[in-house]
Amino acid sequence: MVLTGNPTAPFISGALPSGRQSGRLWAYDIALSAGAMTATNVTCIIPHPGGHSHAMPVLEEALWQGVEIALSAGGRASLPIDPRFLIGSFNTSSGSIAARAHPIWRLASDLDIGTAAVFAYDLGDPANPRPVTDISTLRPSAGGQPASRIWALVCCELVLCRARNDFEPAGVLDAARLYPLIEVLTNAETTTIQGVVNFRRPTTSPMDHGWANGGRHLAGLFTDRNNNLGLLEAMLSLVGASGAAIPTWDDVFDYVDKDGAASTRRLVMVDRTLTASRTDISHRQVLDRALEGNLPSVVLKLPRQGAFDNVHIAPQMEVGLSIPLFGGIPTTAVSMAPVCAHDCFHMHWRWSQHYTAEQNLGWGPSGPYTQAGAPMVHPNQTVTVGMTAGVPGLRYEAVAASHPANDWMVVMPHGGAYAVEVRVSPTVLLDKLLDHLGLPGFVRTAISSVVGVLEDRAFAWFYFFLQFWPAIISSPRFRPLDTVTADLPFLTRL
């Protein structure tokens, strides 16, 4: 991707760049150690009210593990990300990719800073790969015939882009994309190719936006709803365009795990073997606000869709409200979704089938960014995400089955993004949302007096009403009622 954005990017033979790598927005340190490549102290500059800007810690560490290849002819090759195999690195502090100008990198992008490290392996003895000193001698296999010399190239990239508003469907968030990629090319026929990238965010946020739990970062897992227009229709309505939906969680998400790293586990997020759609009518319920009771709701999952569709690693905000003579809403932690705005790392590997903007399309028969509702990885891939208890990060593992020889296999082509700035006023959003919801006047007046003109409080209450409803007619009054209740163990396996 570095060379697509900047074909003349400088090359450093046999080494990674030294020192801090800095662009206009992004900065990082990069090194090789213990069979892996690591980028540490990855920061992004974001604007603050009053004209200041601040370099926010996005990732404490990104780590590219060695690649595993199983050969069709028999044998396995473990390819360490090690200095012995390093051909060199391409590095850029500028570059651009035009929309639809490349078969994989189809989105328009402005590169801010990036490194692509290239490793080469002679697989004459797959169990004991040897370094390749001259990659000009490598030849592709031809006509399905076994190659006389088996080899593999691995490219580990960190590509960091400038902010654009083409990440989520409604275009209300300026987000700076980041691509921690592994690309694998071999002239051998393979049964599987596996690549793994790990991420870890800081434990807590250095920002102060009225956080819950001391600003602890949580890895929230979300599954997009395929049954209605959800986020796009809702946000268009709230910013004054057409649309009738409300972007509450019952419209937008089938189910949510607000703390996906509460325990150590592995979840299959994309499953290439799930070739049919699946439907369930009994394991999800939505809140009827008029009755303050739950009603059954249908869940539709599409081919290859797995346990969850995206992760947001961010703190939670906090609300609480005292209403004289009536009590009030107790102190409540609220997740920032959808459109996670503050100190938020986003990664989506699938979007709802109703989001048809190019950036939200998945990988179909015609390639990436072509099929609504499809996962955003090659159809031969299964993606498994590992979570470690209490750690705000993840292990992203992609396994490609029977990937063609002489064709690049790409791990994590969708990348992730960091929230830079929201383009709409949170006070306007909150007012319009409250108009939709039809709260009793005295509740709305109490909320308005607490919020005033403070944007953080407006955001917090906006997010509260997306995921909760304060009990009005049932007891105890004003307790937060979830708009969605789901059997997560069942639905994540559906």
Secondary structure, 3 states (H helix, E strand, C coil): CHHHHCCCCCEEECCCCCCCEECCCEEEEEEEECCEEEEEEEEEEEECCCCCEEEEEEEEEEEECCEEEEECCCCEEEECCCHHHEEEEEEECCCEECCCCCCCCCCCEEEEEEEEEEEEEECCCCCCCEECCCHHHCCCCCCCCCCCCCEEEEEEEEEEEEEECCCCCCCCEEEEEEEEEEEEEECCCEEEEEEEEEEECCCECCCCCCECHHHECEEEEEEECCCCCHHHHHHHHHCCCCCCCCCCHHHHEEEEECCCCCCCEEEEEECCCCCCCEEECCCEEEEECCCCEEEECCEEECCCECCCCEEEEECCEEEEEEECCCEEEEEEEECCCCCCCCCCEEEECCCCCCCCCHHHCEEECCEEEEECCCCCCCCCEEEEEEECCCCCEEEEEEEEECCCCCCCEEECCCCEEEEEEECCCHHHHHHHHHHHHCCCHHHHHHHHHHHCCCHHHHHHHHHHHHHEEECCCCCCCCCEEECEEECHHHHHHC
